[in-house]
Amino acid sequence: MGASKTEHFSTEQNTIATLIKALSHPARVAIIEYLLKVDACICGDIVDELPLSQPTVSQHLKELKTAGLIKGTVEGTAICYCIDETAIAKLQSYFNHLAQTLEQKNNGCCG
């Protein structure tokens, strides 16, 4: 059996993989970019911004929320979404570490 089971990897590796997987669809990237642009919690405007149906947008929001990239709070009958800065900081730290490691190595491999 291959080593694809998540228990074979560190908590950090699983966390980063979950965050990146949530960003692996262009609609989710568009949602994150829209939330960054408006710089506020958004309740219903997201559907108006994307060329997708309301149920499809809701599914993408669910994936982003499950991964921890966005937070949702209930306000009346709506759920208002905003970016979870903690998750973004984890991604930033991970990619900064990758870039620093590559810069230090600078061995020209495969180039």
C-alpha positions as CSV (number, residue, x, y, z in Angstrom):
1,M,0.0,0.0,0.0
2,G,1.3,3.5,-0.9
3,A,2.2,6.1,1.7
4,S,-0.8,8.4,0.9
5,K,-2.5,8.1,4.2
6,T,-2.4,11.3,6.2
7,E,-1.4,9.7,9.4
8,H,2.0,9.0,7.8
9,F,2.7,12.7,7.7
10,S,3.3,15.4,10.3
11,T,0.5,17.6,11.6
12,E,2.1,20.6,9.9
13,Q,2.3,18.8,6.6
14,N,-1.4,17.8,6.8
15,T,-2.4,21.4,7.8
16,I,-0.5,22.9,4.8
17,A,-1.9,20.3,2.4
18,T,-5.4,21.0,3.6
19,L,-5.0,24.8,3.1
20,I,-3.4,24.4,-0.3
21,K,-6.1,21.8,-1.4
22,A,-8.8,24.3,-0.5
23,L,-7.1,26.8,-2.8
24,S,-6.9,24.4,-5.7
25,H,-10.0,25.6,-7.4
26,P,-10.2,29.0,-9.2
27,A,-13.6,29.8,-7.7
28,R,-12.1,29.5,-4.2
29,V,-9.1,31.7,-5.2
30,A,-11.6,34.3,-6.6
31,I,-13.6,34.2,-3.3
32,I,-10.4,34.8,-1.3
33,E,-9.4,37.6,-3.6
34,Y,-12.9,39.2,-3.3
35,L,-12.8,39.0,0.5
36,L,-9.4,40.7,0.4
37,K,-10.7,43.4,-1.9
38,V,-13.7,44.3,0.2
39,D,-11.8,44.1,3.5
40,A,-14.9,43.3,5.4
41,C,-17.2,40.4,6.3
42,I,-19.5,39.7,3.4
43,C,-22.9,38.1,3.7
44,G,-24.6,37.9,0.3
45,D,-22.5,39.8,-2.2
46,I,-20.2,36.9,-3.1
47,V,-22.8,35.2,-5.3
48,D,-23.2,38.5,-7.3
49,E,-19.4,38.6,-7.9
50,L,-18.9,35.1,-9.4
51,P,-20.4,33.5,-12.5
52,L,-21.7,30.6,-10.4
53,S,-25.0,29.6,-8.9
54,Q,-25.7,30.2,-5.2
55,P,-25.5,26.5,-4.3
56,T,-22.1,26.2,-6.0
57,V,-20.7,29.3,-4.2
58,S,-22.0,27.9,-0.9
59,Q,-20.2,24.7,-1.5
60,H,-16.9,26.5,-2.2
61,L,-17.4,28.7,0.9
62,K,-18.0,25.5,2.9
63,E,-14.7,24.1,1.6
64,L,-12.8,27.2,2.4
65,K,-14.4,27.4,5.9
66,T,-13.7,23.7,6.6
67,A,-10.0,24.2,5.7
68,G,-9.9,27.2,8.0
69,L,-9.1,29.8,5.3
70,I,-12.3,31.8,6.1
71,K,-14.5,32.3,9.1
72,G,-18.3,32.5,9.0
73,T,-20.5,34.1,11.6
74,V,-24.3,34.0,11.7
75,E,-26.0,37.4,11.4
76,G,-29.8,36.9,11.3
77,T,-30.6,34.5,8.5
78,A,-27.2,35.1,6.7
79,I,-23.7,33.9,7.3
80,C,-21.1,36.6,6.9
81,Y,-17.6,35.5,5.8
82,C,-14.2,37.0,6.2
83,I,-10.6,35.7,5.8
84,D,-9.0,33.9,8.8
85,E,-5.7,35.6,9.1
86,T,-4.2,32.7,11.1
87,A,-4.5,30.4,8.2
88,I,-3.0,32.9,5.8
89,A,-0.1,33.4,8.3
90,K,0.5,29.6,8.2
91,L,0.7,29.6,4.4
92,Q,2.9,32.7,4.4
93,S,5.3,31.1,6.9
94,Y,5.4,27.9,4.9
95,F,6.2,29.6,1.6
96,N,8.7,32.0,3.2
97,H,10.5,28.9,4.6
98,L,10.5,27.3,1.2
99,A,11.9,30.4,-0.5
100,Q,14.6,31.0,2.2
101,T,15.7,27.4,1.9
102,L,15.9,27.5,-1.8
103,E,17.8,30.8,-1.6
104,Q,20.3,29.4,0.8
105,K,20.9,26.3,-1.3
106,N,21.1,28.2,-4.6
107,N,22.8,25.2,-6.2
108,G,21.3,25.5,-9.6
109,C,19.8,22.0,-9.5
110,C,17.8,21.1,-12.6
111,G,18.3,24.5,-14.0
